[in-house]
Each structure stands twice: as structure tokens, then as C-alpha cells.
Amino acid sequence: MNRHAQSAVMFLLGATLLHAGSTDLYLRYVKAGLRPLLLLAGAVLIAAAVATLWYERRGGHAEHHHEPRVSWLLALPVLALVLVAPPALGSYSAMRTGTALQQAYGYEDLPAKGPLRLGVADYAGRAVYDHGRSLKNRELKVTGFVALDRAGHPYLVRMALNCCAADAQPVKVALTGTIPPVLRPDAWLEVTGTYTPQRTKDPVNNGPIPYLSVTSSRPVKAPADPYDETWNK
């Protein structure tokens, strides 16, 4: 691959990063806080491509080495990033990975009145490590995607990120009570219910999984950011 081709591939990669960073596409790969770095990397690659091409046109290299055309296949992964965005990690990964629930240093005060809208990790942490003290006798609303274990028991799950999708780990809440008769894995659900002290252990890593007693539920659209980061803040 000659310098012109290298410049073209760098430019394509930089443009792809800018495209991903300027849309919600990047959320399939990295957490939201890395967006500025992704945009910066794209801009640097485009600048490097332009500089390389300018240097080449000014006669920076007298000799040109022609590499096999098959080297252009290096551009295919870049095109795939734009044309075929992978789905967010879901129930298949969640049920084969142990819960990543971690104890927080402390829990913020919750509103004194009205239904409480909590993330899966927030509910799970308060239920397990705070023993549900702030959740008792409150109506709770929790949203996540559905996962079923081998016995068909339902869980509400969010995948948590440290950095990127490669290190995503699930936080799980087991469901009991008024559960819909038909649940489709990976479908997103908003569950209304109440705290229960009932717990189980994750069969993968023996981590604690709290239950949520369901009173009603409704299907919802997947959020723009499918990953939950609140657990490691």
C-alpha cells in the first residue's frame, strides 16, 4: 500500500470516528465520557492523512513501493463500523457473566414523595448493601432488558461499563410477583414494584442478586445509551 493509499485509509478511519462520535453510534462501543477523546482521535487521523498526502505531493519520497491490492482489505473493518453497527450486548452475554454489583461508598438521599425511578444498579445496590432501608414502602420504577436463565426465571438487567463494550458486565435484578406471562429476552421493560428482602446468588460467580416484587410492567424502547454506568461512579 503506497502513501496515497495509506492517507486514504487514515482519512477514512478518522472520518468514521468523527461520524461515530457525532452520533449515538459510539455508545455501542465506549461509554459516554469518552466522546471528546473519540472526536479528537478522528480529527488527528484526518489531519495526519492530509499532512501525509501533502508531503507526498511535494516529493517527499522519490521511490514508491507498490504493495498487493489485497492490502486494501484493511479498509473493510472501517467500512463495517459505519455500515453494520453491532447491537448492544444483551441477555446472551448477561446470563453467561457473573453479576458485577459493587458496594457504593454511600447512597444519595431519595425524594420523600412519589414513585422512585431507579437504575438497575442503584436498586440492586440499595437492596443488597443498604438492606432496602430507603426503599421500603415505596413504589419503585426500574427499567432494563429482560434475561431468562436456563430454568426460565426472569431478570431485569443493565450492562455496566468501565471503559468500553469489551469490559461490559451485567448487574441483575430477579423478578417476582405479577410477571407478564410472555417475556422475550432482550426486550426492554419498565417494571413498577416494591422492595423485597428476598435474594438469590448468581450461579456464575455467587454474587448477590436482589429480587424486585413486580406489581405492573410495560414494554419500552431501548435507551439511546444501552449501558448503565452508575454502578462505578
N, C-alpha and C positions, 0 to 999 in steps of 0.2 A: 504494500500500500504506500503510494508516494505522499509527498507533503500535502498536495491538494486534497487527496482523499482523507488524510488524517484530519485536515482542517474541517472537511465536510462532516466527518463523524463527530468531532468535538462540538461543532456548531449544533448538530442535530441533538446531541446529548444535552447540551446547555439549554436549547430551546425546549426540550422535553421536561427538564427540571423546572424551568420557568412556567411552563404550562401546568404542570402538576401543582406547583406552589401557589399559583394564582387561582386555582380551583380547589374543590374539595377532594380531588383525586389523591393528593398527597396523604390524606388521612388514612388511606388504605395501607400505607407503608410506615409512616412515622407519626409520633404524637404531635399535637398542635403546636407546642412550644418550639419545635424545630423548623417551623415555616421560614423565619428570616434566614437561617443558615442555608436552607434549600434554595431560596431565591438568590442568595449571594453566590452559592456554588454555580448555579446556572449562569449568572452574569459573568463570573470569572471564566467559565469554559467558553462562552461566546467571545469574550474579549481575547482569550488565548487563541481561538480559532482565527479570528480576524487578524491578529498580530502575526500568526504563523503564515497566513496567506499573503499578507503584505510583504513580509520578509522574503518569502519565496519569489514573489513577483519582482522584487528588487534585485534578484540574482544572488540571494544568499547562499545557494547551493548550485554549483555548476553541474554536478552529476545527479542523475535521477535513477533510482533503482526501482524497477518495475516488479512488484510482487504479484503473486497469483490473484486472479479476480475473486477467488473464493474468500479472500480476506475481507471482502465487503459483507460477508455474513456476520461480521462483528456488529454491524448496524442493526441486525434483526432484533436483538433483545431491546434495543432502544425503541424501535418502532412498536414492539409488542407492549411496552409500557404505556404507550398512548392508545393503541388500538384495542387492546384486550386487558382492561383493568380487572384484576382478580377480585373476587368477593372478599369481604372481611372474614376473618376466622370465626367459626361458629361452633355448633354443637358437637361436630365430629372431634374437633381439637379439644373442646372443653371437657368432654367426658373421658378423654384419654390423658388428661393432665390433672394433677392434684390441685386443689384449691390453693390460691395464693393469698388468702386472707391474712392480714397482718394487724397487730395491735397498734392503734394510733397513740400518740403521746397524750392526747386529750380530745374531747369532743365539744364542738361548739354548742351553745345553747340553742334550743329549738323554739320556734314560735309557740306561744302559750295556747293559742286557739286555732281551730280549723284543722283540716286534714294535713298531714305531713307528707310532703313529697321528698322521698329519699332515693339516693342511688343504691344499687345493689350492695356495693362495698360498704356504704355508710350504714345501711340497715344491718348487714351481717356483722360489722364490727361492733356496733352498739348492742346487738342481740347477744353476741358471744362474750365480749370483753367488758362491756358495761352492764351485762346481765339484764338488759332491757329496761333499765331504770327510767330512761327518758322516753320510752316507747309505750309503756303500759297505759291501757285505757285510752289510746289514741287511734284515730283512723289513719291508716298508712297507705300511701300510693307509691308503688315501686315499679319501674319499667326495665325490662331486659328481654333477652331472647330465650326461647324455650329449648331445653335439652332434656332428653329422656335417657335413663340408664337402661341396662340390659333387661331389667325387670319391668320397665315401662314407667317407673316413678318419675314425676316431672320436677324440673328445676328451673329457676329463673337465673340467668347467667349474664354477666358482663365480662369481657376480656379486658384486662388491665395491662398497660404498657409502662415499661421503664424508659425505653428509647424508641423501639420500632416493632413492627409486627413480628419480627423474628424472635423477640423475647416475650411475646404476649402470654399471659397466664390468666386462668379463669378465677372469678370469685362467684360462688354458687350459693343460692338460697333454695332449700327444698320447699315444696308447696304442699299444703294440706287444706282441708276444708272444702269449699264449694269450687271444685276444679272443673273446667269445661270438659265435656265427655270426649271431645276430639281435640288433640293438641298436635300441631305439626312442628317437628324440630326446626329450629332457626327462625320460626315466626316470632315477631316482636309482640309483646303483650304488656299492657298496663294492668297491674294487679292492685286491687283495693282489698285491704285486710287488716288484721290486728296481730300484735306480737304474741308469740307463744314461746315458752321456755324449752320446748321440745328441740332436740338436736340430734344430729347423726354424724358419722365420720365418713370422710371421703375415702372410698376403697383404694384410691391410687396412692395417697400419702398419709392417710389417717388424720388429715386436717379437719378442724371443726366446721360443720355446715349447719347453720340455724334453719329453723322452719319459719314459714310465714303462713298464718291461717287466713285463707282466702275467703272473702265474702262475695266478691264480684270481680270480673275481669273483662277487658275488651282488647281487640287487636289494634295495634298502632303501626305507623310506618317506622321503618328503621331510621334512627337519627343520622344527621349528616356526619357526625363523628361516632362511629360504632364502638369505639374503645373507651373504657372508663379509666380515668387517671386519678380519681380522688383518693384511692387507697394508699398511694405512696407520696402524698403531699405532706 
